[in-house]
Amino acid sequence: MRGSPAAGDRGGSAGDRDSEAVAAAALHLSRGEVRETGLNAALIALAAVTAWLAPTW
């Protein structure tokens, strides 16, 4: 369908995804799962870059 979001795309802003990644990282750290925070850190960085570049587009 034209105009429908891609499968798996929940929409939302970069800030929403950033806060979800921070919450996920906090959950992993509270469980002592330090090795699992790498992807969370990458998602936080990606969301920050997206938010930084968004006004220029």
N, C-alpha and C positions, 0 to 999 in steps of 0.2 A: 504494500500500500504506500502510496506517495504521501509524504508528510508525517508518517508515523515514526516514532522513535525506534532506533535499532534494538534488536533483541538484547536484553540485558542492560540497556541504557535506562537508568532510573531518572535521568534528567537532573535538575538541581544545578546550583552554582558551584564554582570551584571552592568557595568557602564552606559549602555544605560537605563536600567530599573531604576537605582538609580537616574539618572538625571530626568527621567519622574516622579518618586515619589516625588522628591524635587519640581519640577514644579507644581505638583498637590497639594502638601502641601501649596505652596506659593499662589496658586489660592484660596484654601479654606480660608487661613488666610486673604487674601485681601478682601474676601467677608464677613469676620467676622464669619466664620463657624469653630470655634475652636474645637468643638466636633468631627467634621468629619476628623480631622488630625491623629487620632489614627492609622488607617490602613496604612496611608502614612508613619508614623514613623516606623511601623513594617516592611514595605517593604524596607525602607531605611536601617534599621538594617540588614535585611536579605540579601540585596544586598552587604552591606559592609562585612558581614561574608563570603559570597560567593566569593567576590573578594580577601579576605584575605586567604581563604583556597585553592583557585584555583591553585596557584603555587605548593602546596604540593601534588596535585593529579597527 
